[in-house]
Amino acid sequence: MSRALTERSLKIIETIGRYRFLSSSKIVRLVGGNEDVTHRHLQQLFHRGLISRLKIPSAPENSEFVYFLENTTRLRELAHDARINAECLNFEEIRLNRDKYGGEHTTNGRQRTGQMLFIEHELMISDFHAALESETSLSEGRVSLDVWQQGNKTWATVPAKRDSAALPHRPDAYYVLKFPNAPDGQQHSHFFYEADRNTTSRTRFRLKLLAYVEFFLQGLYAEKYGARKVRAVLTETTDSARMEQLKETASELAQKVPLAAALFWFTTSGLVREKGIFSALWECTADSRPRSLLD
């Protein structure tokens, strides 16, 4: 049956694999080509059991599906036959998808509300990732997305110090922008990314920022990623009021650790959509100058 799959079908599977969770409209945009044809391929792949889908319970009845992968057996066959790029598939995550969201856990394509917090969070990461890929592809080679990692690949533990406990360091994503025309040694900018949906207390968010600071101060960044420095830790959040709260948290930390003032950048999802991801829309507490990822 796998021999009947077209290049578009395989590209759809690879795209979902790279992004983990994607809405149908986002898949159409990323895959390209005729929109109706892509929608037909999505239907066929779903009915053949190669991709799965669900809906957000709080969304309107006619809202679009969110697609993900869960069929490890069939996908391993495609990867084994080299019909699909295995680097796009994290089989451990795919297995967990089946345990959490597949099979008997699905009821008429809709999931329990409690399960949606994670998926809505993942969709926010996917939107950011897609915006990066879209904007870099339009840059005519001036900038490219050289590395993108998310999930447990980025996780680490910051060892305990004498006056503090060990801290989990779990970024939502780590990525690298490449500037081919820049001088040697200045061609790469390294970023961490956090998707904040206003479901975390300020106390927990402060611990997250503290873990980043200690991660850098203890030299763990160079050890894990093999790079000299990180440009910024980005936090995209839901609205301006929440952004000001998070900036205040970073400012309080910067009073004790000055590194935090320029390290943590903040923006809102609305600004990303309105201005474009490479615009000067990021704020930090070091000064009032808005930052751009291209700076």
C-alpha positions as CSV (number, residue, x, y, z in Angstrom):
1,M,0.0,0.0,0.0
2,S,2.9,2.4,0.8
3,R,4.0,2.3,-2.9
4,A,0.8,4.2,-3.9
5,L,1.8,7.2,-1.7
6,T,2.7,10.3,-3.7
7,E,5.5,12.7,-3.1
8,R,2.9,15.2,-1.6
9,S,1.7,12.5,0.8
10,L,5.2,11.8,2.0
11,K,5.9,15.5,2.3
12,I,2.8,15.9,4.5
13,I,3.9,13.1,6.8
14,E,7.4,14.5,7.1
15,T,6.1,18.0,7.8
16,I,3.8,16.8,10.6
17,G,6.7,14.8,12.0
18,R,9.0,17.8,12.1
19,Y,6.4,20.0,13.8
20,R,4.7,17.4,16.0
21,F,1.2,19.0,15.9
22,L,-0.1,21.1,13.0
23,S,-3.4,22.6,12.0
24,S,-4.7,21.7,8.5
25,S,-4.3,25.3,7.3
26,K,-0.7,25.4,8.5
27,I,0.0,22.1,6.7
28,V,-1.4,23.5,3.5
29,R,0.9,26.6,3.8
30,L,4.0,24.6,4.6
31,V,3.5,21.9,2.0
32,G,2.6,24.3,-0.8
33,G,0.9,23.5,-4.1
34,N,-2.8,23.3,-4.7
35,E,-4.8,23.7,-1.5
36,D,-7.6,21.3,-2.5
37,V,-5.2,18.6,-3.5
38,T,-3.4,18.8,-0.1
39,H,-6.7,18.6,1.7
40,R,-7.6,15.4,-0.2
41,H,-4.2,13.9,0.7
42,L,-4.9,14.7,4.3
43,Q,-8.2,12.9,4.2
44,Q,-6.6,9.9,2.4
45,L,-3.7,9.7,4.8
46,F,-6.0,9.8,7.8
47,H,-8.4,7.1,6.5
48,R,-5.3,4.9,5.8
49,G,-4.2,5.3,9.4
50,L,-0.9,7.1,8.5
51,I,-1.8,10.3,10.2
52,S,-4.2,11.1,13.1
53,R,-6.2,14.1,14.0
54,L,-8.2,15.7,16.8
55,K,-10.1,18.9,17.6
56,I,-9.7,21.4,20.5
57,P,-12.8,20.9,22.7
58,S,-13.2,24.7,23.2
59,A,-13.1,25.4,19.5
60,P,-16.2,25.9,17.4
61,E,-17.8,22.7,15.9
62,N,-16.6,23.6,12.4
63,S,-13.0,24.4,13.4
64,E,-10.1,22.8,11.6
65,F,-8.4,19.6,12.7
66,V,-5.0,19.3,14.4
67,Y,-2.9,16.6,12.9
68,F,-0.2,14.4,14.5
69,L,1.5,11.1,14.1
70,E,0.9,7.9,16.2
71,N,1.3,4.9,13.9
72,T,4.9,3.8,14.7
73,T,4.6,0.5,12.8
74,R,3.6,2.0,9.5
75,L,5.9,4.9,9.8
76,R,8.9,2.7,10.6
77,E,8.1,0.8,7.4
78,L,8.2,4.0,5.4
79,A,11.5,5.1,7.0
80,H,13.0,1.6,6.5
81,D,12.2,1.7,2.8
82,A,13.8,5.2,2.6
83,R,10.5,6.6,1.3
84,I,10.5,9.1,4.1
85,N,13.3,10.9,5.9
86,A,13.7,9.2,9.3
87,E,15.2,12.4,10.7
88,C,11.7,13.9,10.6
89,L,10.3,11.2,12.9
90,N,10.9,11.0,16.6
91,F,9.5,7.5,17.3
92,E,9.5,7.9,21.1
93,E,7.3,11.0,20.8
94,I,5.1,9.2,18.2
95,R,4.7,6.3,20.6
96,L,3.7,8.7,23.4
97,N,1.2,10.4,21.0
98,R,-0.5,7.0,20.6
99,D,-0.6,6.4,24.3
100,K,-2.0,9.9,25.1
101,Y,-4.1,10.9,22.1
102,G,-4.6,7.9,19.8
103,G,-6.9,4.9,19.4
104,E,-9.4,4.6,22.3
105,H,-8.4,8.0,23.7
106,T,-10.1,9.7,20.8
107,T,-13.9,10.3,20.9
108,N,-15.4,11.5,17.6
109,G,-12.1,13.3,16.8
110,R,-12.3,15.4,20.0
111,Q,-10.1,15.1,23.1
112,R,-10.7,15.6,26.8
113,T,-10.2,19.2,27.8
114,G,-7.3,18.4,30.2
115,Q,-5.2,17.0,27.4
116,M,-5.5,20.1,25.3
117,L,-3.2,22.3,27.4
118,F,-0.2,20.5,26.1
119,I,-1.4,20.5,22.5
120,E,-2.3,24.1,22.5
121,H,1.1,24.8,23.8
122,E,2.7,22.7,21.0
123,L,0.6,24.5,18.4
124,M,2.1,27.8,19.6
125,I,5.6,26.4,19.2
126,S,4.6,25.1,15.7
127,D,3.3,28.6,14.7
128,F,6.6,30.2,15.7
129,H,8.6,27.5,13.9
130,A,6.6,27.9,10.8
131,A,7.0,31.7,10.8
132,L,10.7,31.2,11.0
133,E,10.8,28.8,8.1
134,S,8.5,31.0,6.1
135,E,10.4,34.2,6.6
136,T,13.8,32.7,6.1
137,S,12.7,31.1,2.8
138,L,11.7,34.6,1.6
139,S,15.1,36.2,2.5
140,E,16.8,35.2,-0.8
141,G,19.6,33.4,1.1
142,R,20.4,36.2,3.5
143,V,19.3,34.2,6.5
144,S,18.4,30.5,7.0
145,L,17.2,28.3,9.8
146,D,20.3,26.2,10.3
147,V,19.1,24.2,13.4
148,W,15.8,23.6,15.1
149,Q,15.4,21.4,18.2
150,Q,12.5,20.9,20.5
151,G,11.2,18.5,23.1
152,N,13.5,16.3,25.2
153,K,16.5,16.9,22.9
154,T,16.9,20.2,24.6
155,W,16.4,19.1,28.2
156,A,19.2,19.2,30.8
157,T,19.6,19.6,34.5
158,V,21.5,22.4,36.2
159,P,23.5,20.9,39.0
160,A,22.8,22.1,42.6
161,K,25.0,24.8,44.1
162,R,25.7,25.1,47.8
163,D,22.8,27.5,48.4
164,S,20.3,26.1,45.9
165,A,18.8,22.9,44.6
166,A,19.3,21.4,41.1
167,L,17.1,23.0,38.5
168,P,15.4,21.5,35.4
169,H,16.4,23.3,32.2
170,R,13.6,22.5,29.7
171,P,13.4,25.0,26.8
172,D,10.5,24.7,24.5
173,A,12.9,25.0,21.5
174,Y,16.5,25.8,20.6
175,Y,17.4,27.2,17.2
176,V,20.2,28.7,15.1
177,L,19.9,31.3,12.4
178,K,22.7,31.4,9.8
179,F,23.8,34.5,8.0
180,P,26.0,33.3,5.1
181,N,27.1,36.8,4.1
182,A,28.4,37.8,7.6
183,P,32.1,37.7,8.4
184,D,33.6,34.4,9.8
185,G,32.7,33.9,13.4
186,Q,29.5,36.1,13.1
187,Q,27.5,33.8,10.8
188,H,25.4,32.1,13.5
189,S,22.9,33.5,16.1
190,H,21.7,31.0,18.7
191,F,18.4,31.4,20.5
192,F,16.2,29.6,23.0
193,Y,12.4,29.9,22.7
194,E,9.6,29.7,25.3
195,A,5.9,29.6,24.4
196,D,4.0,31.1,27.4
197,R,0.2,30.7,27.4
198,N,-0.3,32.3,30.8
199,T,-0.7,29.0,32.6
200,T,2.4,29.3,34.7
201,S,2.7,31.2,37.9
202,R,5.3,34.0,38.1
203,T,7.1,32.0,40.8
204,R,7.6,29.0,38.4
205,F,8.5,31.3,35.6
206,R,11.2,32.9,37.7
207,L,12.7,29.5,38.4
208,K,12.7,28.9,34.6
209,L,14.7,32.1,34.1
210,L,17.0,31.2,36.9
211,A,17.7,27.8,35.4
212,Y,18.7,29.6,32.1
213,V,21.0,32.0,34.0
214,E,22.7,29.1,35.9
215,F,22.9,27.1,32.7
216,F,25.0,29.8,31.1
217,L,27.0,30.8,34.2
218,Q,28.1,27.2,34.8
219,G,29.2,26.8,31.2
220,L,26.7,24.1,30.4
221,Y,25.6,25.9,27.2
222,A,28.9,25.5,25.5
223,E,29.2,21.9,26.8
224,K,25.8,20.9,25.4
225,Y,25.6,22.9,22.2
226,G,29.2,23.5,21.3
227,A,28.8,27.2,20.8
228,R,30.4,30.3,22.4
229,K,27.2,32.3,23.3
230,V,23.5,32.6,22.9
231,R,22.0,35.7,21.4
232,A,18.8,35.6,23.6
233,V,16.1,33.6,25.3
234,L,12.9,34.5,23.7
235,T,9.5,34.3,25.3
236,E,6.3,34.7,23.2
237,T,3.2,35.2,25.3
238,T,-0.5,35.8,25.0
239,D,-0.9,39.6,25.5
240,S,0.8,42.8,26.6
241,A,-0.3,42.6,30.2
242,R,1.2,39.1,30.6
243,M,4.3,40.3,28.8
244,E,4.8,43.2,31.3
245,Q,4.4,40.7,34.2
246,L,7.1,38.5,32.7
247,K,9.4,41.4,32.0
248,E,9.0,42.5,35.6
249,T,10.0,39.0,36.7
250,A,13.1,39.2,34.6
251,S,13.9,42.7,35.9
252,E,13.8,41.4,39.5
253,L,16.2,38.6,38.6
254,A,18.5,41.1,36.9
255,Q,18.9,43.0,40.1
256,K,20.8,40.0,41.5
257,V,22.2,38.7,38.2
258,P,22.8,41.5,35.7
259,L,23.1,39.0,32.8
260,A,19.3,38.6,32.9
261,A,18.6,42.1,31.8
262,A,19.8,41.7,28.2
263,L,19.4,37.9,28.0
264,F,15.6,37.6,28.2
265,W,13.5,39.1,25.3
266,F,9.7,39.2,25.3
267,T,6.9,39.7,22.8
268,T,3.3,38.8,22.1
269,S,1.7,36.4,19.6
270,G,-0.3,39.4,18.2
271,L,2.9,41.3,17.4
272,V,4.5,38.3,15.7
273,R,1.4,38.0,13.5
274,E,1.0,41.7,12.9
275,K,4.6,42.7,12.2
276,G,6.4,39.6,11.1
277,I,8.8,37.5,13.1
278,F,12.0,39.4,12.0
279,S,10.6,42.9,12.9
280,A,11.9,44.8,15.9
281,L,9.2,43.5,18.3
282,W,11.2,42.0,21.1
283,E,11.6,43.9,24.4
284,C,14.1,43.3,27.3
285,T,14.7,45.1,30.6
286,A,18.2,46.3,29.7
287,D,16.8,49.4,27.9
288,S,13.8,50.5,25.9
289,R,15.2,49.7,22.4
290,P,13.1,47.0,20.6
291,R,15.2,44.1,19.4
292,S,15.0,42.1,16.1
293,L,16.2,38.5,15.6
294,L,18.3,39.9,12.8
295,D,20.3,42.3,15.1
